[in-house]
Amino acid sequence: MLKLSRHWLCLLLGALLLSGCGFQLRGELPLAKYPAIYLEGDRHSELLAKLSEQLQRNNVKLLPGADAKLPHIQLQTDGLQRRTLSLFPNGQVAEYELIYTVEYQLLMPGSEATSHKIELTRDYQDDPSRALAKARELDLLLDELRTQAVSRIIRQLGRL
């Protein structure tokens, strides 16, 4: 009997420590506070498509028009810049630093619009002899950067 009560006491203590430190399981973020959101941005943007898909996965309804009583996310710009990091002996670029930047505004009901900027970086090694493979790798890196930017936007929304 004493062994069983110690077991339950340890389990309870562990649960209290985990909940007390703010531990939460990662994965789909519950955005129950926001049953509906209006997204604004370039309709052909892959970032907007990824963001709307992720919000729908979190059971958030996407509104067809803006509503002053509901949150509004306005994607302003997203772009990719390359900065040269190293060169081959013949002068061709060997390595780039990719800088993906997203600027957006969150308009919450009853408050001023807040501007946010996300900047993500990756190193990318170029090889002119494998141009097709490197182009595919660049597409995959850009897709990964967009996914991370969407995750940050949703985390920011979840913190408000």
N, C-alpha and C positions, 0 to 999 in steps of 0.2 A: 504494500500500500504506500509506504514511504517512497519507494522507487518511482512509482507511478506519479505521485504528486510532485516529485522533483522534475520529472520529465515535463509535466504540464507547466511547471513554474519556469523552466528553461525556455520552453516554447513561447510562453507568454512574454517573457523578458526579451527574447529575440524579436518578437513582433513589435513590441513597444519601441525598441531601439531603432528598428528599421523605419517605422512610421514617424518617430520623433525626429529623425535626421532628414526627413523629406524624401526618402527613397521612393521612387515610382518606377514601375515597369515601363520600358521604352516600347515603341511600336506606334500603333495608331493613337493619335492624341484625341481625347474626347473634347469636343468643342460644344458641349451641351449649352453653354451660355449663349451661343450664337446659332439659333436654329436656321437663320437665313442670312446670306451675305450677298452684296452686289459686287461683282468684279468688273473693273474697267481697265481696258488696255487694248493693244493692237490685237485684233481678232485672229490674225495669222501668226501670232507669237507662240512659240513652243512652250515658253515659260508660262504663259496664261493657260494653255491647255493642261500642262502638268499641275498647276495650282488648282484649277477647277476640278480635275480628276481626284486630287488628294482631298480636297474639301468634301467632295461627294462621298468619298470613302469614309469620311468622318461624320457622315449623316448630316451635312450642312446643305440646305437648299440654296441653289444659286438663283438670284432674282433677275428678272429680265430688265428691270429698271431700278434707278436709285430710289431709296426711301430714307427720309431723314431720321426715322426711328430705328433703323437697322445699320449695322456696320457696312463700311464701303472700303474696298481695297482698290487703290488706283495704281496700276503698274505704269511707271513713267518711262523708264529706259532700262534696257539690259544690253550689254555689249561685251565683246571680247577684244582684249588688246594683247599684243605680243611684245615682249621685250627680249632682246638678244642677250643670252647669258654666255655663250662661248662660240668660237668659230673653228672650222677645220683649218688645217695648214694652207689649203688653197683659197681661203677667204669665204667659203660658204658657211652659212649658219649651221652649227651643230646642235645647239640647245637653245630653247626658248623658255621664257617664263610666261605662262598664260594667265592673264588677269581678267576674271569675269566679274563684272560689276552690275548690280541691280539697284535701281532707285525706285522706291514706291512710297505711297502715302496711305496711312490708315486714318479713316474718318470715322470716329466712334460717335454714337448719338450723345448729344449734350456736351461735346467737348470740341476743342480745336483739332484740326488735322495735324498729324505728326508725320514728318518726313523721316524716312529710314534709308540707309544705304548699306548694302552687303557687298563685300569684296572678297572673292575667293581666288586663290592662286594654285597653280600646278606647274610643275616642270615638264617639259615636253622635248624629247630628243628627236631631232630631224635626221633623216637619212635619204638623200636625193636618189639613191639607187633603189629604194623601196617606196616610191611615192604613193602608190595605191594603198599599200598597207598602212602607211603613216597618215594618209587622209582618213582612213577608216578609224584609226586610233584617235585622231583628233576629234572626230564626230562622237566617239564613245566618251572621251574626256569632257566634251562640252555637254553631253547628255547628263553625265555624272554631276557636273557643276550646277546644272539647272535643277536637278533633283535635290542637291544640298541647299540651294537657295530657297526652294519651295519649303523644305523642312524648317529652315530658319524663319521664314515668314509665318508659318503655322505656329511655331513655338512662340514667336513674338505675339501673335494673336491670342494664344492660350494664356500668356502671362498677364494680359490686360484684364 
